[in-house]
Amino acid sequence: MDKKIVLVTGGQRSGKSAFAEKLALELSEHPLYVATARIWDSDFAQRVEKHQKRRGLQWTTIEEEKYLGQLHVDGCVVLIDCCTLWATNFLFDLEDPAECQKALQTEFDQFTSQNAVFIFVTNEIGMGGVSENELQRQFCDLQGWLNQYVAAYADDVYLLVSGIPMKIK
């Protein structure tokens, strides 16, 4: 297996996860799913449960909120869902956007140094206006940087709009 990085981006509820899951299953009968989510409330717990049911038994799920660089995935097809929640976890824990950026870069570089196929799912959040809320602005800046960083290393980038994937790289 040759190392490959794929980025799947788009708006909320655009079909990113389902597309990424389909892509992973085309490459492996038993892919790994790295879940970066923290469960904040019952609504979010229901969303996670829906994702889990959709994936089925052929997936191996690893729950890791932040430290992807510690995972050993050599030789695997790995779907990471999602970069947005991953960045959120660092921002809430570290609070300093510069520290978050450094930590995300370190974890991404360590994680993707392995010989695996990595499929990252992320939200394209920078298409709206500038928020009046400082924390939201900091998060948008961090997420925009992370998306660009992953895209720069990605072999393929897909943008999903209304469930339709468009290959942009």
C-alpha positions as CSV (number, residue, x, y, z in Angstrom):
1,M,0.0,0.0,0.0
2,D,1.3,3.4,-0.9
3,K,0.9,6.3,1.5
4,K,-1.8,8.7,0.4
5,I,-3.6,11.7,2.0
6,V,-7.1,12.6,1.0
7,L,-9.1,15.6,2.3
8,V,-12.9,15.7,2.1
9,T,-14.3,19.2,2.8
10,G,-17.7,20.9,2.5
11,G,-20.4,22.6,4.5
12,Q,-22.3,21.0,7.4
13,R,-24.6,18.2,6.4
14,S,-23.2,18.2,2.8
15,G,-22.5,14.4,2.7
16,K,-18.8,14.5,3.6
17,S,-18.8,11.7,6.0
18,A,-20.8,9.3,3.9
19,F,-18.6,10.1,0.8
20,A,-15.4,9.5,2.9
21,E,-16.8,6.3,4.3
22,K,-17.6,5.0,0.8
23,L,-14.1,6.0,-0.4
24,A,-12.5,4.1,2.5
25,L,-14.6,1.0,1.8
26,E,-13.5,1.0,-1.8
27,L,-9.9,0.8,-0.6
28,S,-10.3,-1.6,2.3
29,E,-12.8,-4.2,3.5
30,H,-12.0,-3.3,7.1
31,P,-10.9,0.4,7.4
32,L,-10.1,2.2,10.6
33,Y,-12.3,5.1,11.8
34,V,-10.7,7.7,14.0
35,A,-13.4,9.6,15.9
36,T,-12.3,12.9,17.2
37,A,-15.6,14.0,18.7
38,R,-16.4,14.9,22.3
39,I,-20.0,14.3,23.3
40,W,-21.3,17.6,24.6
41,D,-25.0,17.0,24.7
42,S,-27.7,14.5,23.9
43,D,-28.3,15.8,20.4
44,F,-24.7,15.4,19.5
45,A,-24.7,11.9,21.1
46,Q,-27.6,11.0,18.7
47,R,-25.6,12.2,15.7
48,V,-22.6,10.1,16.8
49,E,-24.9,7.1,17.2
50,K,-26.3,7.6,13.7
51,H,-22.8,7.6,12.2
52,Q,-21.9,4.5,14.1
53,K,-24.9,2.6,12.9
54,R,-24.3,3.7,9.3
55,R,-20.8,2.4,9.4
56,G,-21.5,-1.1,10.5
57,L,-19.3,-3.9,11.7
58,Q,-16.6,-3.8,9.0
59,W,-15.1,-0.7,10.7
60,T,-12.7,-0.6,13.6
61,T,-13.3,2.6,15.6
62,I,-10.6,4.4,17.5
63,E,-11.7,7.3,19.7
64,E,-9.0,9.9,20.0
65,E,-9.9,13.5,20.6
66,K,-6.4,15.0,20.1
67,Y,-3.3,12.9,19.9
68,L,-3.5,11.3,16.5
69,G,0.3,11.1,16.3
70,Q,0.3,8.4,19.0
71,L,-1.9,6.0,16.9
72,H,-0.2,3.2,15.0
73,V,-2.0,2.8,11.7
74,D,0.8,1.6,9.4
75,G,-0.6,-0.3,6.4
76,C,-4.2,0.7,7.1
77,V,-6.9,2.8,5.4
78,V,-7.8,5.4,8.0
79,L,-10.8,7.8,8.0
80,I,-10.4,10.7,10.4
81,D,-13.8,12.4,11.2
82,C,-13.3,15.2,11.7
83,C,-10.6,17.9,11.6
84,T,-13.2,20.5,12.8
85,L,-13.8,18.7,16.0
86,W,-10.1,17.9,16.4
87,A,-9.2,21.6,16.2
88,T,-12.1,22.4,18.6
89,N,-10.7,20.0,21.2
90,F,-7.3,21.7,21.1
91,L,-8.8,25.2,21.2
92,F,-11.0,24.4,24.2
93,D,-8.1,22.8,26.1
94,L,-5.2,25.1,25.2
95,E,-7.1,28.3,24.5
96,D,-4.1,29.9,22.8
97,P,-4.6,29.7,19.0
98,A,-0.8,29.7,18.3
99,E,-0.3,26.7,20.7
100,C,-3.2,25.0,19.0
101,Q,-1.7,25.4,15.6
102,K,1.7,24.1,16.8
103,A,0.0,21.1,18.4
104,L,-2.1,20.3,15.4
105,Q,0.8,20.5,13.1
106,T,2.9,18.2,15.3
107,E,0.2,15.6,15.6
108,F,-0.6,15.7,11.9
109,D,3.0,15.4,10.9
110,Q,3.6,12.5,13.2
111,F,0.4,10.7,12.3
112,T,0.8,11.0,8.5
113,S,4.5,10.0,8.6
114,Q,3.2,6.4,8.6
115,N,2.6,4.4,5.5
116,A,-1.2,4.4,5.3
117,V,-4.1,5.9,3.4
118,F,-5.4,8.9,5.4
119,I,-8.9,10.3,4.6
120,F,-9.5,13.5,6.6
121,V,-13.0,15.0,6.8
122,T,-13.3,18.7,7.6
123,N,-15.8,21.5,7.4
124,E,-15.4,24.4,5.1
125,I,-16.4,27.1,7.5
126,G,-14.7,30.2,5.9
127,M,-17.4,31.0,3.3
128,G,-19.5,33.2,5.5
129,G,-19.0,36.6,7.1
130,V,-16.7,37.5,9.9
131,S,-18.1,36.9,13.3
132,E,-18.4,39.5,16.0
133,N,-17.4,36.9,18.6
134,E,-13.7,36.8,19.3
135,L,-13.6,33.0,20.0
136,Q,-15.5,32.3,16.8
137,R,-13.0,34.4,14.8
138,Q,-10.1,32.6,16.5
139,F,-11.7,29.2,15.7
140,C,-12.3,30.2,12.0
141,D,-8.7,31.3,11.7
142,L,-7.4,28.0,13.2
143,Q,-9.8,25.9,11.2
144,G,-8.9,27.7,8.0
145,W,-5.2,27.3,8.7
146,L,-5.7,23.5,9.4
147,N,-7.7,23.0,6.3
148,Q,-5.0,24.7,4.2
149,Y,-2.2,22.7,5.9
150,V,-3.9,19.3,5.3
151,A,-4.8,20.3,1.7
152,A,-1.2,21.2,1.0
153,Y,-0.1,17.7,1.8
154,A,-3.1,16.0,0.3
155,D,-2.8,14.0,-2.9
156,D,-6.6,14.4,-3.5
157,V,-9.1,17.0,-2.2
158,Y,-12.8,16.7,-2.7
159,L,-15.4,19.4,-2.0
160,L,-18.9,18.2,-1.4
161,V,-21.9,20.4,-2.2
162,S,-25.4,19.0,-1.6
163,G,-24.1,15.5,-1.5
164,I,-22.2,15.9,-4.8
165,P,-18.4,15.4,-4.6
166,M,-16.2,17.6,-6.8
167,K,-12.5,16.7,-7.0
168,I,-10.6,20.0,-6.7
169,K,-7.1,18.6,-6.4
